[in-house]
Amino acid sequence: MEKKEGNSQEMKRLAKKIEFLDNPEKRGDIPPEKLLKMLPIKKADSMLDLGAGTGYITIPAAKMVEGSVYALDIDSNMLEVISSKAKKENMTNVKPIKGSIDDIPLQDNSIDIALASLVLHEVQQLSHSLQQIKQVLKDDGYFVCIEFEKKDHPTDTHPRIASSVMEQEIKNAGLRVIQKLYPTDVIYMIIAKK
């Protein structure tokens, strides 16, 4: 009986996490399709969605490209959610991979576009993670960082990285910042090139 109850608690926790991650308000009210249209995506590109969660960006990205779209996440439950969504839509280019941003299990120089949406504020060592991202990017590959802007406000308790700090960290990693956008008043997007 105890095991069943524990399982049911785990399922409720997972359902809550999925609901939270799929909530557009958490994402700054930018539909993933609109966000992806802002990027220099080509049909043949391969993409890497870092900290993919429920596939909020992975699935729409996979509809835009013919190349593989790797969904990287440390949570195997999230990867199962992504697999199930891809299967429902008959998508064969979605490749869920278990791993973390500080040790990306992909070949060097294998990705055209790496996307980190609302995830880099959670990494332990930003500079190391950015080096890992740079390593898997092809020469002339793009790195796209989307984060909430840091506000100096006492009610803001979320861990955030200011766009100026992120931009400097990206440059320190040896990537060239080519564009900085503010799709909403709370979110910034930095596009960099290897």
FIVEX-881949 format. One line per field, with one value per residue: chain; residue number from 1; x negated, z, y of N, C-alpha, C in turn. Coordinates in Angstrom, 1 decimal. Atoms other than C-alpha are relative to their C-alpha. Layout:
residues N
vomi c(A, ...);
lumgu c(NUM, ...);
nu c(X, ...);
nw c(Z, ...);
nv c(Y, ...);
cau c(X, ...);
caw c(Z, ...);
cav c(Y, ...);
cu c(X, ...);
cw c(Z, ...);
cv c(Y, ...);
***
This chain:
residues 194
vomi c(A, A, A, A, A, A, A, A, A, A, A, A, A, A, A, A, A, A, A, A, A, A, A, A, A, A, A, A, A, A, A, A, A, A, A, A, A, A, A, A, A, A, A, A, A, A, A, A, A, A, A, A, A, A, A, A, A, A, A, A, A, A, A, A, A, A, A, A, A, A, A, A, A, A, A, A, A, A, A, A, A, A, A, A, A, A, A, A, A, A, A, A, A, A, A, A, A, A, A, A, A, A, A, A, A, A, A, A, A, A, A, A, A, A, A, A, A, A, A, A, A, A, A, A, A, A, A, A, A, A, A, A, A, A, A, A, A, A, A, A, A, A, A, A, A, A, A, A, A, A, A, A, A, A, A, A, A, A, A, A, A, A, A, A, A, A, A, A, A, A, A, A, A, A, A, A, A, A, A, A, A, A, A, A, A, A, A, A, A, A, A, A, A, A);
lumgu c(1, 2, 3, 4, 5, 6, 7, 8, 9, 10, 11, 12, 13, 14, 15, 16, 17, 18, 19, 20, 21, 22, 23, 24, 25, 26, 27, 28, 29, 30, 31, 32, 33, 34, 35, 36, 37, 38, 39, 40, 41, 42, 43, 44, 45, 46, 47, 48, 49, 50, 51, 52, 53, 54, 55, 56, 57, 58, 59, 60, 61, 62, 63, 64, 65, 66, 67, 68, 69, 70, 71, 72, 73, 74, 75, 76, 77, 78, 79, 80, 81, 82, 83, 84, 85, 86, 87, 88, 89, 90, 91, 92, 93, 94, 95, 96, 97, 98, 99, 100, 101, 102, 103, 104, 105, 106, 107, 108, 109, 110, 111, 112, 113, 114, 115, 116, 117, 118, 119, 120, 121, 122, 123, 124, 125, 126, 127, 128, 129, 130, 131, 132, 133, 134, 135, 136, 137, 138, 139, 140, 141, 142, 143, 144, 145, 146, 147, 148, 149, 150, 151, 152, 153, 154, 155, 156, 157, 158, 159, 160, 161, 162, 163, 164, 165, 166, 167, 168, 169, 170, 171, 172, 173, 174, 175, 176, 177, 178, 179, 180, 181, 182, 183, 184, 185, 186, 187, 188, 189, 190, 191, 192, 193, 194);
nu c(-0.8, 0.9, 0.7, -1.0, -0.2, 1.2, -0.1, -1.0, 0.6, 1.0, -0.8, -0.5, 1.1, 0.4, -1.1, 0.2, 1.2, -0.4, -0.9, 0.8, 0.9, -0.7, -0.8, 0.6, 0.4, 1.3, 1.0, 0.1, -1.1, 0.4, -0.3, 1.3, 0.1, 0.4, 1.4, 0.8, 0.0, 0.9, 1.4, 0.5, -0.1, -0.1, -0.7, 0.8, 0.7, -0.2, -0.1, 0.1, -0.8, 0.7, -0.9, -1.2, -1.2, -1.1, 0.1, -0.7, 0.7, 0.5, -1.0, -0.1, 1.3, 0.1, -0.9, 0.6, 1.2, 0.1, 1.1, -0.3, -0.2, 0.4, -0.6, 0.9, -0.6, 0.5, -1.1, -0.5, -1.4, -0.2, 0.4, -1.1, -1.1, 0.4, -0.1, -1.4, -0.5, 0.5, -0.7, -1.4, 0.1, 0.7, 1.3, 1.1, 1.2, 0.2, 0.9, 0.2, 1.3, 0.2, 1.2, -0.1, 0.6, 1.5, 0.6, -0.9, 0.4, -0.1, 1.3, 0.5, -0.3, -1.1, -1.3, -0.1, -0.6, -0.3, -0.9, -0.2, -1.1, -0.3, 0.6, 1.4, 0.0, 0.1, 1.3, 0.9, 1.1, -0.5, 1.1, 0.3, -1.1, 0.2, 1.0, -0.6, -0.9, 0.9, 0.7, -0.9, -0.4, 0.8, 0.6, -1.1, -1.3, -0.6, -0.4, -1.1, -0.3, -1.2, 0.0, -0.7, 0.9, 0.1, -0.5, 0.4, -1.3, -0.1, -1.0, 0.5, 0.8, 0.4, 1.4, 0.0, 1.3, -0.1, 0.4, 1.3, 0.8, -0.1, 0.7, 1.4, 0.4, 0.0, 1.2, 1.1, 0.0, 0.5, -1.0, -0.2, -1.4, -0.4, -1.3, -0.6, -1.4, -0.8, -1.3, -1.0, 0.7, 0.7, 0.9, 1.0, 0.5, 1.3, 0.3, 1.4, 0.5, 1.3);
nw c(0.0, -0.1, 1.3, 0.8, -0.4, 0.4, 1.5, 0.3, -0.4, 1.1, 1.2, -0.2, 0.1, 1.5, 0.7, -0.3, 0.7, 1.4, 0.1, -0.2, 1.2, 1.3, -0.2, 0.8, -0.9, -0.6, 1.1, 0.4, 0.9, 1.4, 0.5, 0.5, 1.5, 0.3, -0.4, 1.0, 1.2, -0.2, 0.1, 1.3, 0.2, 1.3, 0.1, -0.2, -1.3, -1.2, -1.2, -1.4, -0.9, -1.2, -1.1, 0.8, -0.7, 0.6, 1.4, 0.4, 1.2, 0.8, 1.0, 1.1, 0.7, 0.8, 1.2, 0.9, 0.6, 0.4, -0.7, -1.4, -1.0, -1.2, -1.2, -1.1, -1.3, -1.0, -0.5, 1.0, 0.1, 1.0, 1.3, 0.4, 0.5, 1.3, 0.9, 0.3, 0.9, 1.4, 0.6, 0.3, 1.2, 1.0, 0.3, -0.1, -0.2, -1.5, -0.7, -1.4, -0.6, -1.4, -0.3, -0.5, 0.8, -0.3, 0.7, 1.1, 0.7, 1.4, 0.7, 0.3, 1.3, 0.7, -0.1, 0.7, -0.9, -1.4, -0.6, -1.5, -0.4, -1.4, -0.6, -0.4, -1.4, -0.9, 0.0, -1.1, 0.5, 1.3, 1.0, 0.4, 0.9, 1.3, 0.7, 0.5, 1.1, 1.1, 0.5, 0.9, 1.2, 1.2, 0.3, 0.5, -0.6, -0.8, -1.4, -0.4, -1.4, -0.4, -1.4, -0.6, -0.4, -1.4, -0.5, -1.3, -0.7, -1.2, 0.1, 1.0, -0.7, 0.9, 0.3, 1.4, 0.4, 0.8, 1.4, 0.2, -0.5, 0.9, 1.3, -0.2, -0.1, 1.4, 0.7, -0.7, 0.4, 1.3, 1.0, 0.5, -0.2, 1.2, -0.2, -1.4, 0.2, -1.1, 0.5, -1.0, -1.0, -1.0, 0.6, 1.1, 0.9, 0.6, 1.1, 0.1, 1.1, -0.3);
nv c(-1.2, -1.1, -0.2, -0.6, -1.3, -0.7, -0.1, -0.9, -1.3, -0.3, -0.3, -1.3, -0.9, -0.1, -0.7, -1.4, -0.4, -0.1, -1.1, -1.3, -0.2, -0.3, -1.2, -1.1, -1.2, 0.3, -0.2, -1.4, -0.2, 0.1, 1.3, 0.6, -0.2, -1.4, -0.1, 0.7, -0.8, -1.0, 0.6, 0.2, 1.5, 0.5, 1.3, 1.1, -0.1, 0.8, -0.9, 0.6, -0.8, 0.3, 0.0, 0.0, 0.1, 0.7, -0.1, -1.3, -0.5, 1.2, 0.5, -1.0, -0.1, 1.1, -0.2, -1.0, 0.5, 1.4, 0.5, 0.5, -1.0, 0.7, -0.5, 0.4, -0.3, 0.9, 0.7, 1.0, -0.2, -1.0, 0.6, 0.9, -0.9, -0.4, 1.1, 0.3, -1.1, 0.2, 1.2, -0.5, -0.9, 0.7, -0.7, 1.0, -0.7, -0.4, 1.0, -0.3, 0.5, -0.3, -0.6, -1.3, -1.0, -0.1, 1.1, 0.3, 1.3, 0.0, -0.2, -1.4, -0.6, 0.8, -0.7, -1.3, -1.0, 0.4, -0.9, 0.2, -0.8, 0.0, 1.1, -0.2, -0.6, 1.2, 0.7, -0.3, -0.8, -0.5, 0.0, 1.4, 0.4, -0.7, 0.7, 1.3, -0.4, -0.4, 1.3, 0.8, -0.8, 0.0, -1.3, -0.9, 0.4, -1.0, 0.3, -0.9, 0.0, -0.8, 0.0, -1.1, -1.1, -0.2, -1.2, -0.3, -0.2, 0.9, 1.1, 0.9, 1.0, 1.0, -0.1, -0.6, -0.5, -1.3, 0.1, -0.5, 1.0, 1.1, -0.3, 0.0, 1.5, 0.6, -0.5, 0.6, 1.4, 0.0, -0.1, -1.4, -0.5, -0.7, -0.7, 0.0, -0.4, -0.1, 0.4, -0.6, -0.9, 0.8, 1.0, -0.4, 1.1, -0.3, 0.9, -0.1, 0.9, 0.6);
cau c(0.0, -2.8, -4.5, -1.2, -0.8, -4.4, -3.8, -0.7, -2.5, -5.3, -2.7, -1.1, -4.4, -5.3, -1.9, -2.5, -6.0, -4.6, -1.8, -4.3, -6.8, -4.1, -2.6, -3.2, -3.2, -6.2, -7.9, -7.3, -4.2, -6.2, -4.7, -7.6, -6.8, -7.1, -10.4, -11.8, -10.9, -13.3, -16.3, -18.5, -17.1, -17.6, -15.6, -18.6, -19.8, -20.4, -19.4, -20.0, -17.4, -19.3, -17.2, -14.3, -11.8, -8.5, -9.6, -7.9, -10.5, -11.8, -8.5, -7.9, -11.6, -11.4, -8.5, -10.7, -13.8, -14.6, -17.8, -17.8, -16.5, -18.2, -16.2, -18.7, -17.4, -18.6, -15.1, -14.2, -10.5, -10.7, -12.4, -9.5, -7.0, -9.0, -9.1, -5.4, -4.6, -6.9, -5.3, -1.8, -2.9, -4.7, -8.0, -11.1, -13.7, -13.3, -16.1, -15.7, -19.1, -19.7, -22.4, -23.3, -24.5, -27.9, -28.6, -26.8, -26.8, -27.1, -30.0, -32.1, -31.2, -27.9, -25.1, -24.0, -21.9, -22.0, -19.2, -19.1, -15.7, -15.2, -17.7, -21.2, -20.3, -20.2, -23.7, -26.4, -29.3, -28.0, -31.5, -32.0, -28.5, -29.1, -32.3, -30.4, -27.9, -30.6, -32.3, -29.2, -28.5, -29.7, -32.0, -29.6, -26.9, -24.6, -24.0, -20.7, -20.2, -16.8, -16.6, -14.5, -16.2, -17.5, -15.5, -16.8, -13.5, -13.0, -10.0, -12.0, -13.2, -13.9, -17.6, -18.3, -21.3, -21.5, -21.7, -24.9, -26.5, -25.3, -26.6, -30.0, -30.1, -29.2, -32.0, -34.4, -33.5, -34.8, -31.5, -30.6, -27.4, -25.6, -22.2, -20.5, -16.7, -14.1, -11.0, -9.1, -9.9, -11.0, -12.9, -16.1, -17.5, -21.1, -22.1, -25.8, -27.9, -30.9);
caw c(0.0, 0.9, -2.5, -4.3, -2.3, -3.0, -6.7, -6.7, -4.9, -7.5, -10.3, -8.8, -8.4, -12.1, -13.3, -11.4, -12.9, -16.4, -15.9, -14.6, -17.5, -20.2, -18.8, -21.3, -18.4, -16.9, -20.3, -20.4, -22.6, -25.8, -27.8, -28.8, -32.6, -32.4, -30.5, -33.0, -35.9, -34.4, -34.9, -37.9, -38.4, -41.7, -42.8, -42.6, -39.2, -36.2, -32.9, -29.2, -26.7, -23.4, -20.3, -22.6, -19.9, -21.5, -25.0, -25.0, -27.5, -28.8, -30.5, -32.4, -33.3, -34.7, -37.0, -38.5, -39.3, -41.0, -39.0, -35.5, -32.6, -29.4, -26.2, -23.3, -19.8, -16.5, -15.7, -17.5, -16.7, -18.8, -21.6, -21.6, -21.9, -24.9, -26.5, -26.1, -27.6, -30.6, -31.1, -31.0, -33.8, -35.8, -35.5, -36.1, -35.7, -31.9, -30.0, -26.2, -24.4, -20.7, -19.5, -18.1, -19.6, -17.8, -19.6, -22.9, -24.3, -27.9, -30.4, -30.7, -33.6, -34.3, -33.6, -35.8, -33.1, -29.3, -27.4, -23.6, -22.6, -19.0, -17.8, -17.4, -14.1, -12.7, -13.6, -11.0, -13.1, -16.0, -17.6, -17.7, -19.2, -21.9, -22.8, -23.1, -25.4, -27.5, -27.9, -29.4, -31.8, -35.4, -36.6, -37.4, -35.2, -33.2, -29.4, -28.2, -24.6, -23.3, -19.7, -17.4, -16.8, -13.3, -11.5, -8.4, -6.5, -3.0, -4.1, -6.9, -5.3, -8.5, -9.3, -12.4, -14.4, -15.7, -19.5, -19.2, -17.1, -19.4, -22.5, -20.9, -19.9, -23.5, -24.8, -22.2, -23.5, -26.9, -28.7, -30.7, -29.5, -32.7, -31.4, -28.1, -28.1, -25.6, -26.8, -23.6, -20.8, -18.6, -21.0, -23.0, -25.8, -26.8, -30.1, -30.3, -33.0, -32.6);
cav c(0.0, 2.4, 2.0, 2.8, 5.9, 7.0, 6.4, 8.4, 11.3, 11.1, 11.2, 14.3, 16.0, 15.2, 16.5, 19.8, 20.1, 19.5, 22.0, 24.7, 24.1, 24.2, 27.4, 30.3, 32.9, 31.2, 31.6, 35.4, 35.1, 34.4, 31.6, 29.2, 29.6, 33.4, 33.1, 30.6, 32.9, 35.4, 33.0, 32.4, 28.8, 27.0, 23.9, 21.6, 22.7, 20.5, 22.0, 21.4, 22.5, 22.7, 21.9, 21.0, 20.2, 19.2, 20.0, 23.5, 24.6, 21.2, 20.2, 23.5, 23.6, 20.1, 21.2, 23.9, 21.8, 18.6, 18.1, 16.4, 18.4, 17.1, 17.6, 17.6, 17.3, 15.7, 14.5, 11.2, 11.9, 15.0, 13.1, 10.6, 13.5, 14.8, 11.4, 10.9, 14.4, 13.6, 10.2, 11.8, 14.2, 11.5, 13.4, 11.3, 14.1, 14.7, 13.0, 13.1, 12.8, 12.5, 14.8, 18.1, 21.4, 21.2, 17.9, 17.7, 14.1, 15.1, 15.2, 18.4, 20.6, 18.8, 21.4, 24.3, 26.1, 25.6, 27.1, 27.7, 29.0, 30.0, 27.5, 29.0, 30.8, 27.2, 26.1, 25.9, 27.3, 29.4, 29.8, 26.0, 25.4, 28.1, 26.3, 23.0, 24.7, 26.3, 22.8, 21.1, 24.0, 23.8, 26.6, 29.5, 27.8, 29.9, 30.0, 31.5, 32.5, 33.5, 34.6, 36.8, 40.2, 40.7, 43.3, 45.0, 44.6, 43.2, 41.1, 39.5, 36.2, 34.3, 33.5, 35.7, 36.8, 40.4, 40.7, 42.7, 39.9, 37.2, 39.0, 39.4, 35.6, 34.7, 36.8, 35.4, 31.9, 32.9, 33.5, 36.6, 38.4, 39.4, 40.5, 41.4, 41.5, 42.3, 40.3, 41.5, 43.9, 41.0, 38.7, 39.2, 37.1, 37.1, 35.5, 34.7, 32.9, 30.6);
cu c(-0.9, -0.6, 1.0, 0.2, -1.2, 0.0, 1.0, -0.5, -1.0, 0.7, 0.6, -1.0, -0.5, 1.0, -0.1, -1.2, 0.3, 0.9, -0.8, -0.9, 0.7, 0.8, -0.7, -0.4, -1.3, -1.1, 0.0, 1.0, -0.5, 0.3, -1.3, -0.2, -0.5, -1.5, -0.9, -0.1, -1.0, -1.5, -0.4, 0.1, 0.1, 0.6, -0.9, -0.7, 0.2, 0.0, -0.1, 0.8, -0.5, 1.0, 1.4, 1.3, 1.0, 0.0, 0.8, -0.6, -0.4, 1.0, 0.2, -1.2, -0.1, 0.9, -0.6, -1.2, 0.1, -1.1, 0.5, 0.2, -0.2, 0.6, -0.8, 0.7, -0.6, 1.1, 0.6, 1.5, 0.4, -0.3, 1.1, 1.2, -0.3, 0.2, 1.4, 0.6, -0.5, 0.7, 1.4, 0.0, -0.7, -1.3, -1.2, -1.4, -0.3, -0.8, -0.2, -1.3, -0.1, -1.4, 0.1, -0.9, -1.5, -0.8, 0.9, -0.4, 0.2, -1.4, -0.3, 0.4, 1.2, 1.4, -0.1, 0.5, 0.2, 0.8, 0.2, 1.1, 0.4, -0.6, -1.4, -0.1, -0.1, -1.3, -0.9, -1.1, 0.3, -1.2, -0.3, 1.1, -0.1, -1.1, 0.5, 0.8, -0.8, -0.6, 0.9, 0.5, -1.0, -0.6, 1.1, 1.4, 0.4, 0.4, 1.1, 0.3, 1.2, 0.1, 0.9, -1.1, 0.0, 0.5, -0.4, 1.2, 0.1, 0.9, -0.5, -1.0, -0.6, -1.5, 0.0, -1.4, 0.2, -0.5, -1.4, -1.1, -0.1, -0.8, -1.5, -0.5, 0.0, -1.2, -1.2, -0.2, -0.5, 1.1, 0.3, 1.5, 0.4, 1.3, 0.5, 1.4, 0.7, 1.5, 1.2, -0.8, -0.7, -1.0, -1.0, -0.4, -1.3, -0.3, -1.5, -0.4, -1.4, -1.0);
cw c(0.0, -1.4, -1.0, 0.3, -0.4, -1.5, -0.4, 0.4, -1.1, -1.3, 0.1, -0.1, -1.5, -0.7, 0.3, -0.7, -1.5, -0.2, 0.1, -1.2, -1.3, 0.1, -0.7, 0.9, 0.6, -1.0, -0.5, -1.1, -1.5, -0.5, -0.7, -1.6, -0.3, 0.4, -1.0, -1.3, 0.1, -0.2, -1.4, -0.4, -1.5, 0.1, 0.4, 1.3, 1.0, 1.2, 1.3, 0.9, 1.4, 1.2, -0.6, 0.7, -0.7, -1.5, -0.5, -1.2, -1.0, -1.1, -1.1, -0.8, -1.0, -1.2, -1.0, -0.7, -0.4, 0.7, 1.4, 1.0, 1.3, 1.2, 1.2, 1.3, 1.0, 0.5, -1.0, -0.1, -1.1, -1.4, -0.5, -0.5, -1.4, -1.0, -0.4, -0.9, -1.4, -0.7, -0.4, -1.3, -1.1, -0.4, 0.3, 0.3, 1.4, 0.6, 1.4, 0.5, 1.5, 0.2, 0.5, -0.9, 0.3, -0.5, -1.1, -0.7, -1.5, -0.6, -0.1, -1.4, -0.8, -0.1, -0.7, 1.0, 1.4, 0.7, 1.5, 0.4, 1.4, 0.8, 0.6, 1.4, 1.0, 0.1, 1.1, -0.5, -1.5, -1.0, -0.6, -1.0, -1.3, -0.8, -0.6, -1.2, -1.2, -0.7, -0.9, -1.2, -1.2, -0.1, -0.7, 0.6, 0.9, 1.4, 0.3, 1.4, 0.3, 1.5, 0.5, 0.4, 1.5, 0.4, 1.4, 0.8, 1.1, -0.1, -1.1, 0.6, -1.0, -0.3, -1.5, -0.3, -0.9, -1.4, -0.2, 0.5, -0.9, -1.3, 0.2, 0.2, -1.3, -0.7, 0.6, -0.5, -1.5, -1.1, -0.3, 0.2, -1.3, 0.1, 1.4, -0.2, 1.3, -0.5, 0.9, 0.9, 1.1, -0.5, -1.0, -0.7, -0.6, -1.0, -0.2, -1.1, 0.4, -1.0);
cv c(1.3, 0.4, 0.6, 1.5, 0.9, 0.2, 1.1, 1.5, 0.5, 0.5, 1.4, 1.1, 0.2, 0.8, 1.5, 0.6, 0.3, 1.3, 1.4, 0.2, 0.3, 1.3, 1.2, 1.2, -0.2, 0.3, 1.5, 0.3, 0.1, -1.4, -0.5, 0.3, 1.4, 0.2, -0.7, 0.7, 1.1, -0.5, -0.3, -1.5, -0.3, -1.4, -1.2, 0.0, -1.1, 0.9, -0.8, 0.9, -0.4, 0.2, 0.0, -0.2, -0.8, 0.0, 1.3, 0.6, -1.1, -0.3, 1.0, 0.1, -1.2, 0.0, 0.9, -0.5, -1.4, -0.8, -0.5, 1.2, -0.8, 0.7, -0.5, 0.4, -1.1, -0.9, -1.0, 0.0, 1.0, -0.5, -0.9, 0.8, 0.5, -1.1, -0.3, 1.1, -0.2, -1.1, 0.4, 0.7, -0.7, 0.6, -1.0, 0.8, 0.5, -1.1, 0.4, -0.6, 0.4, 0.6, 1.4, 1.0, 0.1, -1.3, -0.6, -1.3, 0.0, 0.2, 1.5, 0.4, -0.7, 0.7, 1.3, 1.1, -0.7, 1.0, -0.3, 1.0, -0.1, -1.1, 0.3, 0.6, -1.2, -0.7, 0.4, 1.0, 0.4, 0.0, -1.4, -0.5, 0.7, -0.7, -1.3, 0.3, 0.3, -1.3, -0.8, 0.8, -0.1, 1.4, 0.8, -0.4, 1.1, -0.5, 1.1, -0.1, 0.8, -0.1, 1.2, 1.0, 0.1, 1.4, 0.2, 0.4, -0.9, -1.1, -1.0, -1.1, -1.0, 0.2, 0.5, 0.5, 1.2, -0.2, 0.4, -1.1, -1.2, 0.3, -0.1, -1.5, -0.7, 0.4, -0.6, -1.5, -0.1, 0.0, 1.4, 0.3, 0.8, 0.8, -0.2, 0.5, 0.0, -0.3, 0.5, 0.8, -0.8, -1.0, 0.6, -1.2, 0.5, -1.1, 0.2, -1.1, -0.5, 0.6);
***
